[in-house]
Amino acid sequence: MGKGFECDINNKVVVITGAGGIICGGIAEELAALGAKVALLDLNLAAAEAVAERIRADGKVAKAYEANVLQKDSLSAVREAMLAELGACDILINGAGGNSPRATTENEYCELGKEYAKDFFSLDESGVRFVFDLNFLGTFLPTQTFAKDMLGKSGCSILNISSMNAFTPLTKIPAYSGAKAAVSNFTEWLAVHFAKAGIRVNAIAPGFFVTNQNRGLLYSADGAPTPRTDKILAATPMGRFGEIKELMGAVKLLLSESEASFITGVVLPIDGGFSAYSGV
């Protein structure tokens, strides 16, 4: 019998953007438990620090940094601080992203004779630009900043957080869906670009997980599921939301040099079958 699965990231420096959130905070804790030294980057320093404190309480290494993924100077300052405090980046997880009400329509369909307060034609241009920048540039700029420290080293990789929206866009959120499609495409581009420099680049595409950002859309104030939740679960063959721990196997596989050394350029859906379901 062969050896069991091994995620060989002990003592590696892992940079995680959006690390104050539920998904990336959970990833940070999982990787720290495996011996990684984790740099938690978030615009909300207090949220990142709360995750870092939990990691340090378990005797592991974590440092929180305030960072704006849309500002190169902010990221460069974090990189310089990290070089002195943790060391150079070995693994980058681009997790910062999200949607905005300013880029969300009220209606699913454009139906003749019906008017809505917030339809496609009234979407705020600045809101659309913000969502696209947050997801795409928020992946592009950290990669520019931290990938330079991976060149020529062994065991280095980048993991982007895409979405099943990138395969099949959801109604009402055109900017978010388009931006995540761009993240998936960029993942493939980077995988080719860095293939001869020793950096693997992959992505996970989570389906529906309950997070701080979407909780209000999925459940009403009294905890009852919203109509959108009913539609989501009806379109998810497994019939439920995912749990954060169910992302971890894919994350550890894709980051493991010993287990995934020939895997690059993939976008792996983790969505209970949502992206595979035609509806009939």
URZIHU-V370130 format. One record per residue. RES is the residue in one letter. OMEGA is omega in whole degrees, 0 to 359 (NA if undefined). BURIAL is # if it has 9 or more other C-alpha atoms within 8 Angstrom, else .. D_LAST is the distance of its C-alpha to the last C-alpha in Angstrom with 1 decimal. Layout:
<<RES & OMEGA & BURIAL & D_LAST> <RES & OMEGA & BURIAL & D_LAST>>
This chain:
<<M & 181 & . & 42.3> <G & 179 & . & 41.6> <K & 177 & . & 41.8> <G & 180 & . & 39.0> <F & 181 & . & 36.9> <E & 172 & . & 39.2> <C & 192 & # & 38.5> <D & 181 & . & 41.9> <I & 179 & # & 42.4> <N & 180 & . & 45.6> <N & 175 & . & 47.9> <K & 178 & # & 45.6> <V & 183 & # & 45.5> <V & 176 & # & 42.0> <V & 181 & # & 41.5> <I & 175 & # & 38.5> <T & 185 & # & 37.9> <G & 190 & # & 36.2> <A & 177 & # & 37.6> <G & 181 & # & 38.3> <G & 184 & # & 34.6> <I & 183 & # & 32.6> <I & 184 & # & 30.7> <C & 173 & # & 33.6> <G & 177 & # & 36.1> <G & 177 & # & 34.4> <I & 179 & # & 34.3> <A & 180 & # & 38.0> <E & 180 & # & 38.9> <E & 183 & # & 37.2> <L & 176 & # & 38.9> <A & 179 & # & 42.2> <A & 178 & # & 42.1> <L & 175 & # & 42.0> <G & 177 & # & 45.2> <A & 171 & # & 44.1> <K & 194 & # & 46.2> <V & 172 & # & 43.8> <A & 184 & # & 44.4> <L & 182 & # & 42.2> <L & 178 & # & 42.0> <D & 174 & # & 40.9> <L & 176 & # & 42.1> <N & 184 & . & 42.4> <L & 182 & # & 45.1> <A & 179 & . & 45.3> <A & 179 & # & 41.7> <A & 180 & # & 42.2> <E & 178 & # & 45.5> <A & 177 & # & 44.0> <V & 180 & # & 41.8> <A & 179 & # & 44.8> <E & 178 & # & 46.9> <R & 180 & # & 44.5> <I & 181 & # & 44.6> <R & 178 & # & 48.4> <A & 177 & . & 48.8> <D & 177 & . & 47.3> <G & 181 & . & 50.0> <K & 187 & # & 47.8> <V & 178 & # & 48.3> <A & 179 & # & 46.6> <K & 179 & # & 47.8> <A & 179 & # & 46.2> <Y & 172 & # & 46.8> <E & 183 & # & 46.2> <A & 174 & # & 44.5> <N & 185 & # & 42.9> <V & 177 & # & 40.4> <L & 180 & # & 41.1> <Q & 183 & . & 44.8> <K & 180 & # & 46.1> <D & 178 & . & 49.5> <S & 180 & # & 47.9> <L & 179 & # & 46.0> <S & 178 & # & 49.2> <A & 177 & . & 51.2> <V & 180 & # & 48.9> <R & 180 & # & 49.1> <E & 178 & . & 52.9> <A & 180 & . & 53.0> <M & 181 & # & 50.6> <L & 180 & # & 52.8> <A & 189 & . & 55.7> <E & 183 & . & 53.9> <L & 186 & # & 51.2> <G & 183 & . & 51.5> <A & 182 & # & 49.5> <C & 173 & # & 45.7> <D & 183 & # & 44.1> <I & 177 & # & 40.5> <L & 174 & # & 38.8> <I & 181 & # & 35.7> <N & 184 & # & 34.6> <G & 180 & # & 32.8> <A & 180 & # & 34.1> <G & 179 & # & 31.6> <G & 181 & # & 29.7> <N & 178 & # & 28.8> <S & 175 & . & 31.0> <P & 180 & . & 30.7> <R & 180 & # & 32.7> <A & 184 & # & 29.8> <T & 178 & # & 27.1> <T & 176 & # & 26.1> <E & 186 & # & 25.9> <N & 176 & # & 23.2> <E & 185 & . & 19.7> <Y & 171 & . & 20.1> <C & 184 & . & 23.4> <E & 182 & . & 23.8> <L & 178 & . & 26.9> <G & 179 & . & 29.5> <K & 179 & . & 28.3> <E & 180 & . & 30.4> <Y & 181 & . & 29.8> <A & 182 & . & 32.4> <K & 179 & # & 30.6> <D & 182 & # & 28.4> <F & 186 & . & 27.9> <F & 181 & . & 31.3> <S & 178 & . & 33.2> <L & 183 & # & 31.9> <D & 182 & . & 35.0> <E & 181 & . & 35.9> <S & 177 & . & 37.6> <G & 178 & # & 34.6> <V & 180 & # & 32.3> <R & 180 & # & 35.1> <F & 182 & . & 35.5> <V & 180 & # & 31.9> <F & 180 & # & 31.8> <D & 183 & # & 35.3> <L & 184 & # & 34.5> <N & 183 & # & 31.6> <F & 178 & # & 32.8> <L & 177 & # & 36.5> <G & 170 & # & 36.3> <T & 182 & # & 35.2> <F & 187 & . & 37.4> <L & 175 & # & 40.7> <P & 178 & # & 40.6> <T & 175 & # & 39.9> <Q & 186 & . & 42.9> <T & 190 & # & 45.0> <F & 182 & # & 44.3> <A & 181 & # & 43.3> <K & 179 & . & 46.8> <D & 180 & . & 48.0> <M & 187 & # & 45.6> <L & 176 & # & 47.0> <G & 178 & . & 48.7> <K & 179 & . & 47.9> <S & 174 & . & 46.1> <G & 182 & # & 43.0> <C & 178 & # & 41.9> <S & 177 & # & 38.4> <I & 176 & # & 36.3> <L & 177 & # & 33.0> <N & 176 & # & 31.1> <I & 176 & # & 28.5> <S & 182 & # & 25.6> <S & 174 & # & 22.2> <M & 170 & # & 18.5> <N & 181 & # & 19.1> <A & 178 & # & 20.8> <F & 180 & . & 17.6> <T & 185 & . & 15.4> <P & 174 & # & 17.7> <L & 174 & . & 17.2> <T & 172 & . & 18.3> <K & 187 & # & 22.0> <I & 185 & # & 23.4> <P & 182 & # & 24.0> <A & 181 & # & 27.1> <Y & 180 & # & 25.8> <S & 180 & # & 22.7> <G & 181 & # & 25.1> <A & 179 & # & 27.7> <K & 173 & # & 25.5> <A & 177 & # & 24.4> <A & 178 & # & 28.2> <V & 178 & # & 28.8> <S & 179 & # & 26.5> <N & 180 & . & 28.3> <F & 176 & . & 31.6> <T & 179 & # & 30.9> <E & 179 & # & 30.7> <W & 181 & # & 33.7> <L & 180 & # & 35.7> <A & 177 & # & 34.9> <V & 184 & . & 36.4> <H & 185 & . & 39.3> <F & 186 & # & 40.4> <A & 182 & # & 39.7> <K & 179 & . & 43.4> <A & 175 & . & 44.6> <G & 180 & # & 43.1> <I & 175 & # & 40.5> <R & 181 & # & 36.9> <V & 179 & # & 34.2> <N & 178 & # & 30.7> <A & 166 & # & 28.2> <I & 180 & # & 25.7> <A & 181 & # & 22.7> <P & 170 & # & 22.1> <G & 186 & # & 19.0> <F & 174 & . & 19.8> <F & 180 & # & 23.3> <V & 180 & # & 25.5> <T & 179 & # & 28.5> <N & 183 & . & 31.4> <Q & 187 & . & 29.9> <N & 185 & . & 26.6> <R & 181 & # & 27.7> <G & 177 & . & 28.6> <L & 186 & # & 25.2> <L & 182 & # & 23.5> <Y & 176 & # & 26.0> <S & 184 & # & 28.5> <A & 180 & . & 32.2> <D & 176 & . & 32.2> <G & 180 & . & 29.5> <A & 178 & . & 26.7> <P & 179 & # & 23.2> <T & 175 & # & 22.6> <P & 179 & . & 19.7> <R & 176 & # & 18.6> <T & 179 & # & 18.6> <D & 180 & # & 16.4> <K & 180 & . & 13.7> <I & 184 & # & 14.4> <L & 177 & # & 14.1> <A & 181 & . & 10.9> <A & 178 & # & 9.5> <T & 184 & # & 11.7> <P & 179 & # & 10.8> <M & 170 & . & 14.6> <G & 180 & # & 14.7> <R & 172 & . & 17.9> <F & 175 & # & 20.0> <G & 173 & # & 21.9> <E & 186 & . & 25.6> <I & 181 & # & 28.1> <K & 182 & . & 29.4> <E & 172 & . & 26.1> <L & 195 & # & 26.9> <M & 179 & # & 30.3> <G & 179 & . & 29.6> <A & 179 & # & 28.1> <V & 182 & # & 30.9> <K & 178 & # & 33.6> <L & 186 & # & 32.3> <L & 179 & # & 32.1> <L & 185 & # & 35.5> <S & 180 & # & 37.2> <E & 182 & # & 39.4> <S & 184 & . & 40.1> <E & 187 & # & 36.5> <A & 186 & # & 34.8> <S & 180 & . & 37.7> <F & 179 & . & 35.7> <I & 174 & # & 32.6> <T & 178 & # & 32.7> <G & 180 & # & 30.4> <V & 173 & # & 27.2> <V & 190 & # & 24.7> <L & 177 & . & 23.1> <P & 173 & # & 20.0> <I & 197 & # & 20.6> <D & 179 & # & 17.5> <G & 179 & # & 16.0> <G & 183 & # & 13.2> <F & 185 & # & 12.3> <S & 180 & # & 13.0> <A & 189 & . & 11.1> <Y & 181 & # & 7.6> <S & 182 & . & 5.6> <G & 177 & . & 3.8> <V & NA & . & 0.0>>
